[in-house]
């Protein structure tokens, strides 16, 4: 194992340090690498779908839904043509339902502006709905094997564990130069797979090192949260297509003002609409 280093901004690693670090990560991956369904394809569309699904959602839950969504919407054109209600129906169980709406809008834009081809540049991807920097870079790495530099939760875990173990607070701006220095430019796709899998192992073996990250935020409990309430509203509307506001309030085990507040949020986000007394998926 590499020695613990007190890293500062723009610290340069030696060639030996980089070699040892890569060897350790690749060694773990060679013996314990995960076989995930989206790693069995180079199709940019399928990889984009997996990356959006993986935003704030555990891998195990994504595995359960990935094949179903790909089967239901096998290409970007079919996703663009689908009604939002159909996408939300397939999306049930993944949470953060705005991602389903973003996928719908994203598919429409890619079909109209890029002739149905997923763009292969970070800048173009980041202009699409629901695609931030980490997701755009991940798509470029995994779909197009580009040597881009990015951080996500498991990558962050690896670098904090190896290089900042004696620190109480670490910023991503301190980690990114190390990600860039240690990147395997010949095999970026495989390298990032290895880093992520190694990060999962580190979290299991040690108290989550990412807790010292400035970016770390502990997720609030789901039960009774606005996330749960909005999800329940959408579940009702996906099943029933249309329901009156008074009926919806009676169907949910929450106070009327709480249901109304969450419905209003869904309406602002463009997920639901109200026509007269009836509410439906947008």
N, C-alpha and C positions, 0 to 999 in steps of 0.2 A: 504494500500500500504506500502511496506517495506521502511524503511528510506534510504536516500541516503548515501552511504558509500564511503569513500576515500580509494579505494582498492590499495594495493601494491602487489608486486610479492609474491606469495605463501601465501597470506592471508587466514587464516582458518576461515570458517564460523561456527557459532554455530549450534547445532542441531535445535534450535528454528528458526534461520534464514533460514535454509534449508527447514524446515517444512512450514514456511510461504510463502516462494518463490514457492514451489511446489503447495501449495494450491491455490495461486493466478493464476498460469499458468493453472492448471487443471480446476479451476473454469471457466476461460474464455473458455477453450476448450470444457468443458461439455455443455456450452450454445451456443457457436459459432463455433465449430469445422467444418472444411470444409469436404464435402463428395467428395473426388477426386477418379477418376476411378482406379488409381493404388493403392489406399488404400483398395480396395475390394479384393485383391488377396495376397497370400503369395508366388506366383510363382516367384522364383528368376530371371528367364528370363524376365518376364514382368516388374518386379521392376527395373532390370538393364536398360531396354529400357527407362523407365520413367526417371530414374536418368540421363542418358546421354542426353535425350531430354531437361531436366530441366537445364542443364548447360547453363548459360547466356541467358536463354529464359524465358519469363514470363509464369506463370502457365496457364493463359487464352489461350495463343497460343498453349501450349502443349496439353491442353484438346481437342482442335479442331482436333489435328492430332493423338493423342495417339491410339484411337480405330482403326483408319484406318491402322496405321503401324502394330499394333498387328494382325489385321485381314489379312493383306497382308503377313506378316512374322510371323506366329503363334508360331514358336519355333526357337531355335538357329540353327538347321540344315537347315531350309528353308532360314534363313538369310545368312548362310554361302554359300549356293548354288546360291543365287541370284546374278545377275550381278550388278555391281556398278550403272549402269544407272537406273536399276529398283529401287534401294534403294534411289537414288537421286530424282527420280520421286515422290516417296512416301514422301520424306523429304521436298519437296518444301514448302516454307513459314516459315520454322523454322530458317533459317539462319545458319551461322557458319557451312558450308557444310562439313568441314573436319570431323565433328562428324559422318556423314554418312559413310565416308571412314573408320574411326576408327571402327565403328560398323561392317562393312564388315570384316575387318581384325581380330577384336576381335572374331567374330563368328567362323571364320576359325580356330583360335587358340584354342578356347574352344572345338570345335568339335574334333580337332586333338589331343590335349594334355590332355583334361579333360573328354573325352568321352561324350561331349555334356552337361556336368553338370557345372553350374556356380559355381566357387570355393567359399568357405565360409570363406576365410581368407583375411584380408586386404592386406597382403603381396602378395598373389597370384593374387588378383584383380588388384593391382597396377602395376603388370607386364604386364597387358593387354593393348593394344593400347587405348589411349584416356581416361584412368581411372586414375585420380589423387587421392590424399589422401582423400579429402572430399567426392568424389563420392564412393570410395571404402568403407569408413566407413559408409556412408549412406546405401549402399547396404547391408552391414553386419547387420546394425540396423533394416532395414525395411524388408529384405528378411529372415533373420535368427534370428532376435530378440536378437542380441548380444549387451551387454552393452559397446559398444565402445564409445570413446570420440572424438568428431569432432565439427567443426564450419562451418557454411555456413552463407549467408548474413542475414537471418531472426533470426537465433540463435544469431549471433553477435549483432544484433539490441537489442534484449531482454536484454542481459547481460550489454551492454553499458548503456542502459536506466536505468536499476535498480541499477547498482553498480558503474558506472563511470560517472554519470551525471554532476559532477563538474570538469571533466577533459577535456583538449583541445586536447589530443592525447592519444590513447590507442592502445596497441599492442595485437595481438592474444595470445602471450605468457603470457599475464596477464589474459586473459579471460579463457584459457583452464583449469587452475586449478579449476576455479569456475564451469565450465561445468562438470568436473570430480566429484567435491564434491556434486553437486546438482542432478546428474544423478539418475534416478529411476532405479536401477539395475534389479528390478523384471519386469518392463514394459518399457524397452528402446524404443521399437517401438512406443508405445502410447505417451511416454514422448517427443520424438523428434517431433512427429506430433503436439503435444500441443505447444511446444516451437515455432515451425515454424509458426503456425497459430497465436499465440500471437504476434510474431514479425511483421506479416503483419498488425495486428491491431495497434501496436505501431507506425508503419510508417505512418499510416493514420491519427493518432491522433496528432502526434508530428512531427516536422521537423526531417527528417531522422537522428536518433542518430548515425548511422554508419558513418556519414561524419567525425566524429572525429577519426575513425579508421585509423591506419597507412596503412592498406590494401585498403582503399577506393580509387576508381578511377572512375571519372565521365566518362561515355561512350561518345565518340565523336558522333556528328550527323551522322545519317545513309545516308541521301540524299547526293549524290555526292561522297561518301566515296569509298575506295577500296573494302570494304565489299559489297556495293551495286553493283559495277561494276562486281566483281567476281560472284556474285549471278546471274546477268543478263547474263553473258557468259554461266554459267551452265544451266540456263533456256533455252537458245537457243539450246544448245547441247542436252539436255534431250528431247526436242521436235523434233529436226531435225536429231538426231543421228550423223550426220556428216555434216560439213560445211567448205568451204574454208576460209582461214584466211582473205583474202580480202573481202569476203562476210560478214564475222562476223564483221569486222571493220565498214562496211557500215551500218550494222543493228543496231549498238549501238550509242547513242547520245553523244559520247565522242571522244576526240582527239585520233588519231591513236596510238601515243606513249603511251598513258594512257592505252588503250585496250591491247596493246602488253605487257606492263609491268605486267598487272594483269593476262594475259594468262600465261606468264612465271612463275608467282608465283603459279598458279594452276597446271602447269606442274611439278614444283619442289615438290609440295605437293602430287603428284601422282593422282590427280583428272582428268586430261585431258592429251591427248597425241597428237602429231602431226606426221602424216604420209604423207610425200610429202607436198602437199599444203593443205591437209585436216586436220581438227581438230575434235576430238571426245572425248567422255568420256573414261577414261582409262579402 
